[in-house]
Amino acid sequence: MTQKNTERQVTPADELDAPQELQRGLSERHIQMIALGGAIGTGLFMGAGKNIAVSGTSILIIYMLVGFFMYMVMRAMGEVLLSKLDYRSFADFVADYLGPKASFFLGWSYWLSWVVTCIADVVVCGGYMQYWFPHMSAWIPALFTLGVLCLFNLLSVKMFGEAEFWFALIKVVTIIALILTGGWMVATGWTSPDGVRASVHNLTDPAVFMPHGIAGFLAGFQIAIFSYTGIELLGTMTAETKNPEKILPRAVNALPLRIIIFYMLSMTVIIAVTSWAAISPDVSPFVLLFDKAGLPAAAAIINFVALTSAMSSANSGVYSSTRMLYGLSVEKHAHWQFRILSRTTSIPVRSLFFSCFCMLSGTLLLFLVPNVMTLFTIVSTLAAILVIYSWAMILVAYLVYRKKRPDLHVKSTFKMPAGVPMTWLTLLFFAFTIFIMLFDPDTLAALCVSPLWFVMLFVFWKMKEKKAQHKKSATQPANMGA
């Protein structure tokens, strides 16, 4: 019997030491669009209004800064991933350079971040569907969405790639339409019924640069960080990407241009057309702009795009949590059954079902809580804190890689710019973003809760170590007797 068939049987954990290989079913078309979709989160559609309202035109500087440091994270991750093509995800090189304990903490934290994000996204999907079906209970479309995404991920990795391709394409087309429409309105000096004239002056007016002072400027960083969550998704796809040494650098290097187009230009056009004073934190500025252009179906269009954006994020959550749990099992940080793959599609089905079960449980729990939006804000912030932790671990692993394996750095064809100094600067920036979360009540609540997760992980790690020691001591006398 072949090794491949043996691994697919339900056998004791000791018989599954050699992991099966995931299929490389993601093409360059999938990777490029997934990278693009990861750079355009739900925060851009739903959080842009609040961001502009609190930060004014200084939001352009905020998005540029956050985007710059995210690009540095991606370059660090890309260099280390491509230094050894055996790495399935960034969790693998964290284990290599920081040890099994760091890998345990990172893997489970990243898994939880996507489970929580997916719960929030499918709940939001239920709210979006109520726009067209106001009498429908929100849990029906929420659970239906989760079921459909689970099915997409169950069929094949190519099916996930196709679903994410089309979700991302809808977002891209909408933002390009927004930029072209807004540019035309500014060029023609469009004047809205309420007397606001589309003009570059709405951008250059000094009074709207920091309308709420430094406090408003700092508040914009929190929302911008949330918007970029998911950009690191490329780092979980290496094992399922065709020709990663060619495709991964292309996808990473395209990020700066995409950030400029989809964040900087869209924000610039929105402010120039609507003016800062007319932007409401409770209404999508995309809806406002299309309304001013005289499109009667603007609200329905944006609602559909926001729905697909949330589904895209949830789809990424199902995929990432499944692959991270599979990786944890391969490293023996999770139950051995989570590394078993399906016979036909090589999908880690048990990891998929467990992750979806946790998402299902969380979704039902959210509907039992009276103040859903408050809990939604807290869990979304918790997810962002966990992702910042993941980004920081990638950077720390890069520093150790540079110290321990200078030979690999010399041979690398995809070196991180300014290497070590830029890594330290990026880590300082992340520390700054965590610090400013202390000054907002909602983010402060999530910040206070997050240490409990790490305490729980520490307890489980100690239990795991103790179990391993007992197993080792139990086998030693038998070995000595033999």
C-alpha positions in Angstrom: 0.0 0.0 0.0 1.3 3.5 -0.9 2.2 6.1 1.7 -0.5 8.4 0.3 -3.2 5.9 0.8 -2.0 5.0 4.3 -2.1 8.7 5.4 -5.7 9.0 4.3 -6.9 6.2 6.6 -8.1 7.0 10.1 -5.1 5.7 12.0 -3.3 6.5 15.3 -1.5 9.8 15.4 1.9 8.1 15.3 1.1 6.6 11.9 0.5 10.1 10.4 3.8 11.7 11.0 4.4 12.3 7.3 1.8 14.9 6.2 0.0 14.6 2.9 0.6 17.3 0.3 -2.0 20.0 -0.5 -2.8 20.4 -4.2 -1.3 23.4 -6.0 -4.6 24.5 -7.5 -4.3 28.3 -7.3 -3.1 29.9 -10.5 -1.6 33.4 -11.0 -5.1 34.8 -11.9 -6.4 33.5 -8.6 -3.5 34.8 -6.5 -3.4 38.2 -8.1 -7.1 38.8 -7.5 -7.0 37.3 -4.0 -4.2 39.7 -3.2 -6.2 42.5 -4.6 -9.3 41.5 -2.6 -7.2 41.2 0.6 -6.1 44.8 0.1 -9.8 45.9 -0.3 -11.5 44.9 3.0 -15.0 45.6 4.2 -13.5 48.5 6.2 -13.1 50.5 2.9 -16.8 50.2 2.1 -18.3 50.4 5.5 -15.6 52.2 7.6 -14.6 54.9 5.1 -17.4 57.3 6.2 -16.4 57.2 9.8 -12.7 57.4 8.9 -13.2 60.6 6.9 -15.6 62.1 9.5 -13.1 61.8 12.3 -9.8 62.4 10.4 -10.7 64.7 7.6 -8.3 64.8 4.7 -5.5 63.6 6.9 -7.0 60.1 6.3 -5.0 60.1 3.1 -1.8 60.2 5.1 -3.0 57.5 7.4 -3.9 55.1 4.6 -0.5 55.8 3.0 1.4 55.1 6.2 -0.5 51.9 7.1 -0.2 50.7 3.5 3.5 51.4 3.5 4.2 49.3 6.6 1.8 46.5 5.5 3.9 46.3 2.3 7.0 45.9 4.5 5.3 43.0 6.3 4.5 41.4 3.0 8.1 41.8 1.7 9.5 40.3 4.9 7.1 37.4 4.7 7.8 36.9 1.0 11.5 36.7 1.4 11.4 34.1 4.2 8.6 32.0 2.5 10.6 31.8 -0.8 13.9 30.9 1.1 12.4 27.4 1.5 9.6 26.2 -0.7 8.7 23.5 1.9 7.0 26.2 4.0 3.2 25.8 3.7 2.5 29.2 5.4 4.2 31.8 7.5 3.4 29.7 10.6 6.0 27.2 9.3 8.9 29.6 9.2 7.9 31.1 12.6 8.2 27.5 14.0 11.6 27.2 12.2 13.1 30.4 13.6 11.2 31.1 16.9 10.4 27.6 18.0 7.3 25.4 18.6 5.9 27.5 21.3 5.8 30.6 19.1 4.3 28.6 16.3 1.6 27.3 18.7 0.7 30.8 19.9 0.7 32.2 16.4 -1.2 29.4 14.7 -4.0 29.3 17.2 -4.2 33.1 17.4 -4.4 33.5 13.6 -7.0 30.7 13.4 -9.1 32.5 16.0 -8.8 35.9 14.3 -10.3 34.5 11.1 -13.0 32.5 12.9 -14.1 35.7 14.7 -13.9 37.8 11.6 -15.9 35.2 9.7 -18.6 35.2 12.4 -18.8 39.0 12.2 -18.9 39.0 8.4 -21.8 36.4 8.0 -23.8 38.3 10.6 -23.3 41.4 8.6 -24.4 39.5 5.4 -27.7 38.8 7.2 -28.2 42.5 7.8 -27.4 43.4 4.2 -30.0 40.9 2.9 -32.6 42.6 5.1 -32.3 45.6 2.8 -34.2 43.7 0.1 -36.1 41.4 2.5 -36.9 43.5 5.6 -39.1 40.8 7.2 -36.6 38.0 6.9 -34.8 37.0 10.1 -31.1 37.9 9.8 -29.9 34.4 11.0 -31.4 32.8 7.8 -29.1 34.5 5.2 -26.2 34.4 7.7 -26.3 30.7 8.1 -27.0 30.2 4.4 -23.9 32.3 3.5 -21.8 30.2 5.9 -23.1 27.0 4.4 -22.4 28.1 0.8 -18.9 29.2 1.7 -18.2 25.9 3.4 -19.4 24.1 0.3 -17.1 26.2 -1.9 -14.1 25.3 0.3 -15.1 21.7 0.4 -15.2 21.1 -3.3 -11.6 22.1 -4.2 -9.0 24.8 -3.6 -9.7 25.9 -7.2 -13.3 26.5 -6.3 -12.3 28.7 -3.4 -10.0 30.6 -5.8 -12.8 31.1 -8.3 -15.2 32.3 -5.7 -12.7 34.8 -4.3 -11.8 35.9 -7.9 -15.3 37.0 -8.6 -15.9 38.5 -5.2 -12.8 40.6 -5.6 -13.6 41.5 -9.2 -17.0 43.0 -8.1 -15.2 45.2 -5.5 -12.6 46.3 -8.0 -15.1 47.2 -10.7 -17.2 49.2 -8.2 -14.2 51.2 -7.0 -13.0 52.0 -10.5 -16.6 53.1 -11.4 -16.5 55.4 -8.3 -13.2 56.9 -9.2 -14.2 57.5 -12.9 -17.6 59.0 -11.9 -16.1 61.2 -9.2 -13.3 62.4 -11.5 -15.9 63.3 -14.1 -17.9 65.3 -11.5 -14.8 67.2 -10.3 -13.8 68.0 -13.9 -17.2 69.3 -14.8 -17.7 71.2 -11.5 -20.8 69.2 -10.6 -23.1 70.9 -8.1 -25.4 68.8 -6.0 -29.0 69.8 -5.1 -27.8 70.8 -1.6 -25.4 73.3 -3.2 -22.1 71.4 -2.7 -19.8 71.8 -5.7 -17.4 69.1 -6.6 -13.9 70.7 -6.5 -10.3 70.1 -5.6 -10.8 72.9 -3.0 -12.6 70.4 -0.8 -9.3 68.6 -0.5 -7.0 71.6 0.0 -9.1 73.5 2.5 -6.8 73.7 5.7 -9.8 73.6 7.9 -10.6 69.9 7.0 -7.1 68.6 7.3 -7.5 67.6 11.0 -11.0 68.8 11.9 -10.9 67.1 15.3 -7.3 67.7 16.0 -4.6 65.1 16.8 -7.2 62.9 18.6 -9.2 62.5 15.4 -6.0 61.8 13.4 -5.0 59.0 15.8 -8.6 57.5 15.8 -8.2 57.1 12.0 -5.3 54.6 12.5 -7.5 52.1 14.3 -10.0 51.9 11.5 -7.4 51.9 8.8 -5.6 48.9 10.4 -8.9 47.0 10.4 -9.3 47.8 6.7 -6.0 46.1 5.8 -6.8 42.9 7.7 -6.5 40.0 5.3 -3.6 41.4 3.2 -1.4 38.7 4.7 -3.6 36.0 3.2 -1.0 35.3 0.5 1.2 33.9 3.2 -1.2 31.0 3.8 -1.4 29.9 0.2 2.2 29.0 -0.7 1.5 25.2 -0.5 -1.4 25.5 -2.9 0.1 28.0 -5.4 1.5 26.9 -8.8 5.0 28.3 -9.3 5.1 30.3 -6.0 8.6 31.7 -6.6 7.3 33.5 -9.6 3.7 34.4 -8.6 4.3 35.5 -5.0 6.8 38.3 -5.7 4.5 39.7 -8.5 1.5 39.7 -6.2 3.4 41.4 -3.3 5.1 44.0 -5.5 1.7 45.0 -7.0 0.3 46.0 -3.6 1.7 49.6 -3.5 0.1 50.6 -6.8 -3.2 48.9 -5.7 -3.2 50.8 -2.4 -2.7 54.1 -4.2 -5.5 53.3 -6.6 -8.1 51.7 -4.4 -7.5 53.7 -1.2 -5.9 57.0 -2.0 -7.8 57.7 -5.2 -11.2 56.6 -3.9 -10.8 58.7 -0.7 -9.6 61.7 -2.7 -12.6 61.5 -5.1 -15.1 61.0 -2.3 -13.9 64.1 -0.4 -13.6 66.2 -3.5 -17.1 65.5 -4.6 -19.1 65.4 -1.4 -16.9 67.7 0.8 -15.9 66.7 4.4 -18.8 68.5 6.0 -21.4 66.4 4.0 -19.9 63.0 4.9 -21.7 61.1 7.6 -20.0 58.4 9.7 -23.2 56.3 9.6 -23.7 56.3 5.8 -21.4 54.8 3.2 -19.7 57.7 1.3 -19.9 55.4 -1.8 -23.7 55.7 -1.6 -23.5 59.5 -1.2 -21.3 59.9 -4.3 -23.5 57.7 -6.6 -26.6 59.5 -5.2 -25.0 62.9 -6.2 -24.3 61.5 -9.7 -28.1 60.9 -10.1 -28.1 57.1 -10.0 -31.4 56.1 -8.4 -30.2 52.5 -7.7 -27.0 53.7 -5.9 -28.1 52.4 -2.5 -29.0 49.0 -3.9 -25.7 48.8 -5.9 -23.6 49.6 -2.9 -25.6 47.3 -0.7 -24.9 44.4 -3.1 -21.2 45.3 -3.3 -21.0 45.5 0.5 -22.6 42.1 0.7 -20.1 40.6 -1.7 -17.3 42.3 0.2 -18.4 40.7 3.5 -18.8 37.3 1.7 -15.3 37.7 0.3 -13.9 38.3 3.8 -15.9 35.4 5.2 -14.7 33.2 2.3 -11.1 34.1 3.2 -11.8 33.3 6.8 -13.1 29.8 6.1 -10.0 29.1 3.9 -7.4 30.6 6.2 -8.7 29.1 9.4 -8.9 25.7 7.7 -5.3 25.8 6.4 -4.0 27.1 9.7 -5.6 24.4 11.7 -4.2 21.8 9.2 -0.8 23.3 9.7 -1.2 23.2 13.5 -2.0 19.5 13.2 1.0 18.8 11.0 3.2 20.5 13.7 1.4 18.4 16.4 -0.1 21.5 18.0 -3.7 20.3 17.3 -5.4 16.9 17.1 -3.9 14.5 14.5 -7.2 14.1 12.7 -7.1 17.7 11.5 -4.3 16.8 9.1 -6.3 14.2 7.2 -7.1 15.2 3.6 -10.0 14.1 1.4 -9.3 11.4 -1.1 -10.3 13.2 -4.3 -9.6 17.0 -3.7 -6.8 16.9 -1.0 -8.8 19.3 1.2 -8.3 19.1 5.0 -12.0 18.4 5.5 -12.0 17.8 9.2 -10.2 21.1 9.8 -12.8 22.7 7.5 -15.8 21.2 9.4 -14.4 22.0 12.8 -13.7 25.7 11.8 -17.1 26.0 10.3 -18.7 24.5 13.4 -17.0 27.1 15.6 -18.2 29.8 13.2 -21.7 28.4 13.3 -21.7 28.4 17.1 -20.4 31.9 17.3 -23.0 33.1 14.7 -25.9 31.7 16.8 -24.4 33.1 19.9 -24.3 36.6 18.4 -28.0 36.5 17.7 -28.7 35.6 21.4 -26.9 38.8 22.6 -29.3 41.8 22.7 -26.8 44.5 21.6 -25.4 42.8 18.4 -23.6 45.9 17.0 -21.7 46.5 20.3 -20.5 42.9 20.4 -19.7 43.0 16.6 -17.4 46.0 17.2 -15.6 44.3 20.1 -15.1 41.0 18.3 -13.9 42.7 15.1 -11.4 44.7 17.2 -10.3 41.5 18.9 -9.7 39.9 15.5 -7.6 43.0 14.4 -5.5 42.8 17.6 -4.8 39.1 16.9 -3.8 39.9 13.3 -1.5 42.7 14.4 0.1 40.1 16.7 0.5 37.7 13.7 2.1 40.5 11.6 4.5 41.2 14.5 5.5 37.5 14.7 6.3 37.4 11.0 8.6 40.4 11.5 10.3 38.9 14.5 10.9 35.6 12.6 12.4 37.7 9.8 14.9 39.2 12.2 15.9 35.8 13.5 16.2 34.5 9.9 18.6 37.3 9.1 20.7 36.5 12.1 20.7 32.7 11.8 20.7 32.3 8.0 22.6 35.1 6.3 23.5 32.7 3.5 19.8 32.4 2.5 19.4 36.2 2.6 22.4 36.6 0.3 21.0 34.0 -2.2 17.5 35.6 -2.0 16.1 37.1 -5.2 13.3 38.8 -3.3 15.0 40.7 -0.5 13.1 43.0 1.8 14.1 46.6 1.3 16.2 48.1 4.1 15.9 44.7 5.8 16.6 44.8 9.5 16.2 48.6 10.1 12.8 48.7 8.3 11.6 45.6 10.3 12.3 47.4 13.6 10.6 50.5 12.4 7.5 48.5 11.4 7.4 46.8 14.8 7.5 50.2 16.4 4.6 51.3 14.2 2.5 48.3 15.3 3.3 49.1 19.0 2.0 52.6 18.3 -1.2 51.3 16.8 -1.9 49.1 19.9 -1.1 52.0 22.2 -3.7 54.3 20.6 -6.4 51.7 21.1 -6.3 52.6 24.8 -8.1 55.9 24.0 -11.3 54.5 22.4 -13.8 52.8 24.6 -14.7 50.0 22.1 -11.1 49.1 21.2 -10.1 49.4 24.9 -12.7 46.7 25.8 -11.2 44.3 23.2 -7.7 45.2 24.3 -8.5 44.3 27.9 -10.1 41.0 26.8 -7.3 39.8 24.5 -4.8 38.9 27.2 -7.2 36.2 28.4 -6.8 34.4 25.1 -3.0 34.3 25.5 -3.3 33.2 29.1 -5.5 30.3 27.9 -3.0 29.4 25.2 -0.2 29.4 27.8 -2.2 27.0 30.0 -2.9 24.7 27.1 0.8 24.8 26.1 1.9 23.8 29.6 -0.7 20.9 29.5 0.7 19.8 26.2 4.3 19.9 27.5 3.3 17.9 30.6 1.5 15.3 28.5 4.5 14.9 26.2 6.8 14.5 29.2 4.6 11.8 30.7 4.5 10.0 27.4 8.3 10.2 27.1 8.9 8.9 30.7 6.4 6.1 30.1 8.3 4.8 27.0 11.8 5.1 28.6 11.6 2.1 30.9 10.3 -0.1 28.0 13.1 1.1 25.8 15.7 0.4 28.6 14.2 -3.1 29.1 14.4 -3.8 25.4 
